[in-house]
Amino acid sequence: MQRRKLLSLFLVIGALLLAACGTSTPSAPAVSEPAAAEAPEDACSDPLGCVEVAAGDPIKIGYALVTSGPNSSLGTDMLRGIEIAVDDLGGELMGHAIEIVGEDTGCTPEGGQAAAAKLASDTSLFAIVGTTCSSEARVGAPIISEAGLSMISPSNTAPDLTEPEKRSPGYFRTAHNDKVQGRVAAEFIFNNLGLTKAATIHDGSVYAQGLVNTFTANFTALGGEIVSEQAVNVNDTDMRPVLTTVASAAPEAVYYPVFIAEGGFITAQAQEVPGMENVVLMGADGLFSPDFVNAAGEAALGMYLSSPDFSAFGDAYSDFLAKHDAKYGEAPLSTYHAHSYDATMLIVEAVKQVAIQDGETLLIPRQALRDALAATKDYQGLTGNLTCDENGDCADPSIAVYEITDINAWNPNVTSPLKVYP
């Protein structure tokens, strides 16, 4: 009997032990908790990966603009466009504060390359606004593209940047293509001023050479003659030898789409060269700044500059100007503030379309962002109706010619320069 009782006791204990082992199996799901931590990776199947924005972290929008040196007003003008766009968004996007981060490009190929490399190494970035100068983009855009970022330039106008065989994936622009600006300059000189002999000067930059080539093709197609084709170097200060050569060809107009420093020296010294006294001088948007007028002095009076046509901008542009004046206490410094505003807003709209909320983490898929930007159609921006074509040109291009009528004032279409064409 005692043995039976002991046997029964052992059986009960054994059953209890088996039951205890059985209750341990529901703890197995605890092993799968790391899989939940990997959910952001699973949630992002984008071929270029996703930028992860944790709760409480800012969404970063980058820029690559010239903010120092003689052309700094061009980039500062664009940076202000970004800042006003962020103000209009209330400083946040999808529950995250917006942080603007960027690099100075210097308006040089070397500066563009260095800025692009630094921005490309920032894994918290998915898009940048920039660059300012086309020469920066030619070397910088491939670096930004290879890193998986998108890039929208407010002011790159060189035609080859959006040619199919040369364009970097993820590159877009809200600026016009200089195929338009060069044509308008040629038509103005030939048709409006009635001049048939022109000379050209470039500085070797992608921007200047592209514009000179387009101007030349259109001017000669109209029946005009290019009597002298000259070049200067960036940082040259004595332009008299080149201007003397130009004068010997007896042009009626000189077209020099260069930047501020070189443009200032050319304009000021042209008045000192015999044979140049009555020659019409014309530049482009790279000179559209009060800094150029200050550099050229009295010689800038009566000169012509091509630029985006501010009178063709959308109705909201007047509100933008009021905000600009309230924030900075002055008129815009150059041409592409509104294009920069639009570039920022296109990025924001694309983020809204493609962002993925995974728990408390926001995922921004990079290829999906590029695809959303490429699909932009009929977006009503400050600069007009924006639609991106298959090569990344998104602008609603309207170009005008302005005359510098007062060297002591700068407020386009209000004081000086004033629109004269079309």
TORLOPA-691810 format. One record per residue (C-alpha): x, y, z; residue in three letters. Coordinates in steps of 0.001 Angstrom, whole numbers, plus 500000, padded with zeros to 6 digits. Layout:
N
XYZALA;...
// end
This chain:
422
500000500000500000MET;502781502366500940GLN;504459501626497616ARG;501220502435495759ARG;500946505755497576LYS;504512506616496685LEU;503910505630493077LEU;500809507814492950SER;502758510707494450LEU;505486510342491821PHE;502884510270489069LEU;501284513474490368VAL;504643515210490626ILE;505535514062487131GLY;502255515372485769ALA;502839518697487448LEU;506314518937485963LEU;504970518177482507LEU;502288520784482964ALA;504896523289484052ALA;506928522568480942CYS;503811522999478850GLY;503122526466480221THR;506532527671479120SER;505675527517475423THR;503608530756475284PRO;506758532725476160SER;508181531964472689ALA;506737535128471069PRO;509030537169473302ALA;511894535914471138VAL;510295537662468140SER;510401541166469707GLU;513542542133467745PRO;511498541584464584ALA;509253544444465677ALA;512346546632466061ALA;513239545743462464GLU;509822546831461230ALA;511100550139459771PRO;513465548150457541GLU;510692545811456487ASP;508339548744455936ALA;510840550307453541CYS;511261548354450331SER;512510551396448418ASP;515518550539446207PRO;517361553666447387LEU;516394553149451007GLY;514487555354453410CYS;515441558244455631VAL;514213557499459146GLU;512919560404461214VAL;512367559402464824ALA;509759560983467066ALA;510990564387468169GLY;513655564599465454ASP;513488567255462717PRO;512956566694459030ILE;516004568142457294LYS;515916569992453993ILE;519355570659452569GLY;520733573383450339TYR;523861573876448234ALA;524070577591447432LEU;526717580281447075VAL;526591582319450298THR;530032583953450302SER;532197585892447875GLY;531218588267445065PRO;528207586172444009ASN;526830585662447526SER;523741587783446877SER;522577585194444336LEU;522612582370446872GLY;521411584445449805THR;518415585440447705ASP;517583581750447209MET;518158580820450846LEU;515617583447451819ARG;513133581780449486GLY;513641578509451374ILE;513239580255454725GLU;509973581930453739ILE;508637578601452452ALA;509403577016455820VAL;507710579962457555ASP;504609579398455430ASP;504594575766456560LEU;504592576872460175GLY;508093575491460540GLY;506987571868460523GLU;506057568965458277LEU;504039565898459261MET;504475566609462953GLY;508218567227462757HIS;510089570516462921ALA;511835571460459673ILE;515566572096459909GLU;517399573829457058ILE;520990572623456657VAL;523377573486453876GLY;526752574199452372GLU;528328577178450627ASP;529237576290447044THR;531176579437446116GLY;529855579382442530CYS;532824577219441505THR;533138573596440362PRO;535419572882443319GLU;532941574378445762GLY;530080572463444201GLY;531959569187444466GLN;532934569732448112ALA;529424570804449117ALA;527851567845447340ALA;530218565371448998ALA;529443566713452451LYS;525682566750451927LEU;525723563292450351ALA;527362561892453483SER;524478563073455685ASP;522167560066455961THR;519385562220457410SER;518969564077454105LEU;516712563015451248PHE;516665566165449086ALA;518470569458448608ILE;517685572796447014VAL;520574573795444777GLY;522944574462443277THR;523193578157442437THR;525607577989439509CYS;525514575480436677SER;529245574751436978SER;528626573537440538GLU;525854571227439384ALA;527883569648436609ARG;530237568095439194VAL;527934568095442221GLY;524768566569440788ALA;526336563144440057PRO;527537562927443676ILE;524127563840445074ILE;522460561422442667SER;524755558520443530GLU;523930559025447229ALA;520234558577446445GLY;519190562154447150LEU;516942564333445006SER;518138567766443918MET;516065570701442699ILE;517926573755441461SER;516247577159441535PRO;518822578689439195SER;520842576186437143ASN;520045577184433587THR;522732575483431458ALA;520947573437428775PRO;523106570323429082ASP;522137569649432717LEU;518795568249431576THR;519918566632428342GLU;518965562927428552PRO;522492561594428132GLU;523966563966430735LYS;521257564394433360ARG;521855562805436758SER;518907560745438073PRO;517013562711440688GLY;518046566101439260TYR;515306568682438646PHE;515093572450438275ARG;512477575141438701THR;514668577551436728ALA;514239577994432997HIS;516451576326430433ASN;518849578824428847ASP;517672577744425436LYS;514875580190426246VAL;516954582978427789GLN;519534583042424998GLY;516793583203422389ARG;515030586105424122VAL;518297588068424335ALA;518938587561420622ALA;515401588578419695GLU;515602591696421857PHE;518846592939420321ILE;517932592076416729PHE;514189592751416612ASN;513590595307419337ASN;516786597359419148LEU;517291596749415428GLY;520986595903415810LEU;522617593391413472THR;526246593187414656LYS;527050591744418067ALA;530070590547420011ALA;530069587986422804THR;532221587472425905ILE;532080584452428214HIS;534080583434431292ASP;534559579752430515GLY;531796578648432867SER;529145576117431881VAL;526521578824432338TYR;528182581547430267ALA;529286579302427431GLN;525834577759427181GLY;524157581148426971LEU;526637582507424436VAL;526134579442422241ASN;522350579762422384THR;522468583516421779PHE;524794583070418809THR;522639580387417193ALA;519491582476417512ASN;521069585813416562PHE;522594584438413371THR;519361582603412526ALA;517576585961412665LEU;520094587406410200GLY;522535588961412644GLY;526323588670412598GLU;528648587808415469ILE;531672589978414728VAL;533809588970417706SER;533816586045420149GLU;535975586575423230GLN;536601585001426629ALA;537887586158429996VAL;538902584144433032ASN;537109584043436351VAL;538918586458438716ASN;540331588566435864ASP;540272592265436728THR;541776593949433665ASP;539285593544430841MET;540738596281428618ARG;542716593985426273PRO;539630591895425526VAL;537457594992425169LEU;539987596555422800THR;539793593462420599THR;535999593634420718VAL;535991597325419797ALA;538172596677416750SER;535364594542415288ALA;532903597468415531ALA;529950595689417170PRO;526687597480417864GLU;526054595374420973ALA;528086593211423340VAL;526465590267425087TYR;528322588992428161TYR;526343586591430380PRO;528957586336433136VAL;528828586743436919PHE;529017589759439198ILE;532740590411439685ALA;533812589939436066GLU;530660591658434817GLY;531415594683436973GLY;534910595049435542PHE;533761594576431936ILE;530991597148432303THR;533082599782434073ALA;536090599433431781GLN;534086599375428546ALA;533618603125428882GLN;537399603601428885GLU;538029601802425590VAL;537857603857422361PRO;535106602609420096GLY;532986601249422952MET;531341604513423992GLU;528046603933422175ASN;527945600146422114VAL;524888598580423769VAL;525791596366426724LEU;523708593373427743MET;524105590727430436GLY;521915588001431867ALA;520496586751435151ASP;523960586160436635GLY;524287589947436873LEU;520759590585438109PHE;521746591930441525SER;522377595262443243PRO;525896593958443922ASP;526563594085440182PHE;525301597664439952VAL;527548598620442855ASN;530504596916441162ALA;529913598570437776ALA;528964602013439072GLY;527727604703436703GLU;528631602567433692ALA;525715600226434480ALA;523160602945433761LEU;521209602072430617GLY;522510598516430460MET;520152595616429742TYR;519785592373431709LEU;517650589337430946SER;515867587629433814SER;512748585650434631PRO;509713587849434025ASP;508451588793437487PHE;505237590199436032SER;504348586688434823ALA;504552585152438296PHE;501464583871440093GLY;499123585998442194ASP;500748584774445417ALA;504029586459444463TYR;502879589844445782SER;502173588217449154ASP;505637586678449076PHE;507200590096448481LEU;505343591516451484ALA;506618588660453661LYS;510125589185452321HIS;510070592872453154ASP;508708592187456645ALA;511332589510457336LYS;514430591067455765TYR;513596594756455454GLY;514475595001451769GLU;513519593898448270ALA;514833590533447013PRO;518543590588446242LEU;518390588817442904SER;516289586676440609THR;515582583214441969TYR;513987583647445406HIS;510581582545444099ALA;512088579605442209HIS;513765578529445456SER;510460578816447312TYR;508825576626444673ASP;511652574077444807ALA;511185573773448564THR;507440573351448238MET;507808570682445545LEU;509995568692447929ILE;507451569129450727VAL;504550568021448537GLU;506492564959447419ALA;507272564028451034VAL;503587564253451904LYS;502793561841449077GLN;505356559154449840VAL;506184559276453574ALA;505366556159455607ILE;504413556354459282GLN;505759553288461053ASP;504896553566464716GLY;506557556730465939GLU;509078556738463092THR;508512558549459802LEU;510075556890456774LEU;510867558891453636ILE;511632556558450695PRO;514177558149448393ARG;513298556589445026GLN;509601557111445664ALA;510392560759446380LEU;512165561081443031ARG;509214559448441305ASP;506785561846442982ALA;508852564851441904LEU;509052563542438344ALA;505264563190438298ALA;504721566861439233THR;501986568252437013LYS;500165571587437056ASP;501543572610440440TYR;500603576233441041GLN;503793577820442304GLY;504898581395442787LEU;506649581267439413THR;503699579841437510GLY;502278576469436558ASN;504976573839437148LEU;505076570504435332THR;508233568380435301CYS;509133566797431985ASP;510985563500431595GLU;514348565288431807ASN;513708567240435009GLY;512783570631433557ASP;509869571842435685CYS;509787575590435003ALA;507062577706433496ASP;509637579759431558PRO;508910583413430935SER;511943585615430269ILE;512000589398430133ALA;514618592068429493VAL;515158594810432068TYR;516966598136431826GLU;519004599574434684ILE;517506603038435064THR;518847604037438484ASP;522143602930440010ILE;521098604089443477ASN;517968601961443761ALA;517127598281443384TRP;513548597075443276ASN;512724595349439970PRO;509739596844438149ASN;509293599440440904VAL;512386601643440744THR;515164599890438822SER;515663597778436807PRO;512510598216434752LEU;511061595726432290LYS;511405596842428673VAL;510743593618426720TYR;508495591943425841PRO;
// end
